[in-house]
Amino acid sequence: MLNEKLLKALNDQMNFEFYAAHSYLAMAAYCSDESLDGFANFFLVQAEEERFHAMKFYNFINALGERATIQALPAPNNEFTSVLDTFEKALAQEKVVTKQIYDLSDLAWDGREHATINFLKWFIEEQVEEEDMFDSIIQKLKRIDDDSNAFFMMDDEFSKRSFTPEEN
C-alpha cells in the first residue's frame, strides 16, 4: 500500500501526462493550420506518446491495488507565433515533467517505495531523451532560420514519424 502523499503525486503525474498530450494536440492544430503537416504529425505522435506515459502510470497505480483518479484537464495554450515557438514551449513543458519525475523519485526514495523507484527509472531515462530531442530540433530550427528548403525538408522528415508502444 502506497502512502497517501506518494499516491496523490502519482495520480497528479498521470493527469499531467494526459495534459501534456492535450498540449501537443494544440501544437499539432497550430501546425496543421499553417499547412505544415509534417510538424503537425510530429506533435500528434508526441501526443500519443504522452497518452502512453499516462497509461503507464494508470496501470502501475492499479497494479499496486490503488485507484487511479482522473481529473479535469486545464485548457492548453493554443497561441503560438511560429513552429520554433511550439518547440520551445514543448521543451519548457518537458522540463516541468522532468522536475516532477525527480520530485516523485525523491518521494519514493523517502518512503522506501522500491517498486515505485524502479518504475520511475524508465521515466528518468525517457526525460533525458525527450529534452535532448526537443533541444536538438530547436537548434536546427534556429540554424535553418530563413532557409525554406531546409524547413520543408524537416517538415517532410517529420511526416514519417510514428509511435510504436513498447511491450511491457
C-alpha positions in Angstrom: 0.0 0.0 0.0 1.4 3.4 -1.0 1.5 6.3 1.4 -1.2 8.9 0.6 1.3 11.6 -0.4 3.0 9.3 -3.0 -0.3 8.0 -4.4 -1.6 11.6 -4.8 1.7 12.5 -6.6 1.5 9.5 -8.9 -2.1 10.4 -9.8 -1.1 14.0 -10.4 1.7 12.9 -12.7 -0.7 10.6 -14.6 -3.1 13.5 -15.1 -0.2 15.8 -16.1 0.8 13.3 -18.8 -2.7 13.4 -20.1 -2.5 17.3 -20.1 0.9 17.1 -21.9 -0.9 15.0 -24.7 -3.6 17.7 -24.8 -0.9 20.4 -25.2 0.8 18.5 -28.0 -2.6 18.3 -29.8 -2.9 22.1 -29.6 0.6 22.4 -31.1 -0.4 19.9 -33.8 -3.5 22.0 -34.5 -1.4 25.1 -34.9 0.9 23.4 -37.4 -2.0 22.0 -39.3 -3.5 25.4 -39.6 -0.1 26.6 -41.0 -0.3 23.8 -43.6 2.8 22.1 -42.0 1.5 18.6 -42.0 4.8 17.0 -41.0 5.3 19.2 -38.0 1.6 18.5 -37.1 2.3 14.8 -37.4 5.4 15.2 -35.1 3.1 16.7 -32.4 0.3 14.1 -33.0 2.8 11.4 -32.4 4.1 13.2 -29.3 0.6 13.3 -28.0 0.2 9.5 -28.5 3.5 9.0 -26.6 2.3 11.2 -23.7 -1.0 9.2 -23.5 1.1 6.1 -23.4 3.1 7.6 -20.5 -0.2 8.4 -18.7 -1.4 4.9 -19.1 1.8 3.5 -17.7 1.1 5.5 -14.5 -2.6 4.3 -14.6 -1.6 0.7 -14.9 1.1 1.0 -12.2 -1.2 2.6 -9.7 -3.8 -0.2 -10.4 -1.2 -2.9 -10.2 -0.4 -1.8 -6.7 -4.0 -2.2 -5.7 -4.6 1.6 -5.6 -7.1 3.7 -7.5 -6.1 5.9 -10.4 -8.2 9.1 -10.2 -8.8 11.1 -13.4 -9.0 14.8 -13.1 -10.3 17.6 -15.4 -7.7 18.9 -17.7 -6.9 22.6 -17.9 -7.1 24.2 -21.3 -3.7 24.0 -23.1 -2.0 27.0 -24.7 -3.4 27.4 -28.2 -1.5 30.6 -29.1 1.8 30.2 -31.0 3.8 32.6 -33.0 5.9 30.1 -35.1 6.9 26.5 -35.3 10.0 27.4 -33.3 7.7 28.8 -30.6 5.8 25.4 -30.4 9.1 23.6 -29.9 10.4 26.0 -27.3 7.1 25.6 -25.4 7.3 21.9 -25.8 10.8 21.8 -24.3 9.7 24.0 -21.4 6.8 21.5 -20.8 9.3 18.6 -20.8 11.5 20.4 -18.3 8.5 20.6 -16.0 7.8 16.9 -16.4 11.5 16.1 -15.6 11.3 18.1 -12.4 8.0 16.3 -11.5 9.6 12.9 -12.1 12.6 13.8 -10.0 10.2 15.0 -7.2 8.3 11.8 -7.5 11.6 9.8 -7.3 12.5 11.8 -4.1 9.2 10.9 -2.6 9.6 7.2 -3.4 13.1 7.2 -2.0 12.0 8.9 1.2 9.2 6.4 1.6 11.4 3.4 0.6 8.8 2.5 -2.1 11.1 0.3 -4.1 8.6 -0.7 -6.7 7.9 3.0 -7.4 11.6 3.7 -7.5 12.1 1.0 -10.1 9.1 2.2 -12.1 10.3 5.8 -12.3 13.8 4.8 -13.6 12.2 4.4 -17.0 10.7 7.8 -16.9 14.0 9.4 -15.8 15.7 7.9 -18.9 12.8 8.9 -21.1 13.0 12.6 -19.9 16.7 12.8 -20.8 15.8 11.6 -24.3 12.8 14.0 -24.6 14.7 17.1 -23.5 17.7 16.2 -25.8 15.3 15.7 -28.8 13.5 19.0 -28.4 16.7 20.9 -27.8 18.2 19.4 -30.9 15.2 20.3 -33.0 15.2 23.9 -31.6 18.9 24.2 -32.5 18.2 23.0 -36.1 15.2 25.3 -36.5 17.4 28.3 -35.3 20.2 27.3 -37.7 17.9 27.0 -40.8 16.2 30.3 -40.0 15.1 31.6 -43.4 16.2 28.6 -45.5 12.8 27.4 -46.7 14.2 24.3 -48.4 15.7 23.1 -45.1 12.5 23.9 -43.3 10.3 21.9 -45.7 12.8 19.1 -45.6 12.3 18.9 -41.8 8.5 19.1 -42.3 8.8 16.1 -44.7 11.0 14.2 -42.3 8.5 14.7 -39.5 5.7 13.4 -41.7 7.3 10.0 -41.5 7.5 9.9 -37.7 5.4 7.3 -35.9 5.0 5.9 -32.4 5.1 2.2 -31.6 4.4 1.5 -28.0 7.0 -0.8 -26.3 6.0 -4.1 -24.9 5.7 -4.0 -21.1 
